[in-house]
Amino acid sequence: MKDYINYTITDFILDDSYRRWVLKNTTVDGAFWDELLKKYPFLASEAEAARQFILKIHQAQDNISDEEIRKELARLSESRVSEAVFVKPLLNRISIWAKAVAAALVVGIVGLLYVFYQQQKSPVASYEIRKKQLGNKLVEVINNEATVKTIQLPDGSKVQLQSGSRLSYPAEFAAQNREVYLSGEGLFDVIKNPKQPFMVYANEVVTKVLGTSFIVKAFEKADKVEVIVKTGKVSVYSVKESETKTPTSELSGLILTPNQLGVFDRKQEQLEKTLVSVPEPIVGPETENNTTPTNVFDNTPVSQAFESLSRTYGITIVYDKSILKNCEISAEFVSENFYEQLDLICKAIEANYKINDGQIMIESKGCLP
């Protein structure tokens, strides 16, 4: 979700919905921004300054020649002037724009164009690029409300779209696959169909499934794109790789299972696999008479405790059975979460663990017989 409380003038200028409201006075956008500014009145001055900037850029754009824009973009590319250095000083001078010379106005306009140009080159803007490419073929849902919006897709699959997120999808899916496009966060509950894979394009990352539930977080300003599996199995790979591979090439993405987290670092352009911060049980521990689920160990080989924990949460726990053959544990777990149970078991046998590639690796010297 966008951090509206800390919105700056630049954030308002670069917000698609805000610019659309300023220039087109759209009803939905207007209702959202009116409500937001009532909720956070301290943002009024930044919002108004951004509005004036957008209007002046829009009004003056026709007076700037293509040659002037081309030359200024070339100069900016050579000097690598950033938004922070270039655009913000101009924002501070909005009040005297009426007296500014034409050259300064050109610089202001080109500065903003340069920022948008960089966004278009960047995968961060890939949602907009795909939406423009497919045009009227897509249905778009924008959630500007404070609550989650549930969307039912043409195949019956459902998406819980978080606030500040957008989802685009075709009115009817193609026969070969089901493709949707996400900017923001959504929980997907996909109907199984092996003959028609389901694919979520979320900025730099593609998530491919046959039928499962998973969460994708791909906000435009976030440093990372995340995919969290709730049930089933998904494959995750970068859009860049999928576009450069030949049809017969293997994609070197990630396979994720429940409680695993796939993270794409935008700066490093790398995918890695780890575990979620709070794993959830995928199957309940054995119970009697429908009582509260518990894990009870009474002088139980620690290997059995690890197997029970692994089975409950669907997380692989790797250890050396020969080293731990003499280790036993007596404990009763009722309300402890995955990591609390793991910590207590390891403490009991004087072992340590680390997370590697979405698995738990146990390090121990063993126990005396």
ABEGO torsion letter per residue (X at the ends): XBBAAABBAAAAAABAAAAAAAAAGBAAAAAAAAAAAAABAAAAAAAAAAAAAAAAAAAAAAABBAAAAAAAAAAAAAAGBBAAAAAAAAAAAAAAAAABBAAAAAAAAAAAAAAAAAAAABAAAAAAAAAAAAEAABBBBBBABABBBBBBBAAGBBBBBBBGBBBBBBABBBAABBBBBBBEBBBBBBBBBAABBBBBBBEABBBBBAEBBBBBBBBAABABBBBBBABEBBBBBBAAAAAABBAABBBBBBBBBBGBBBBBBAAAGBBBBBBBABBBBABBBBBBGGBBBBBBBBGBBAAAAAAAAAAAAGBBBBBBAAAAAABBBBBBBAABBAAAAAAAAAAAAGBBBBBBGGBBBBBBAEBBX
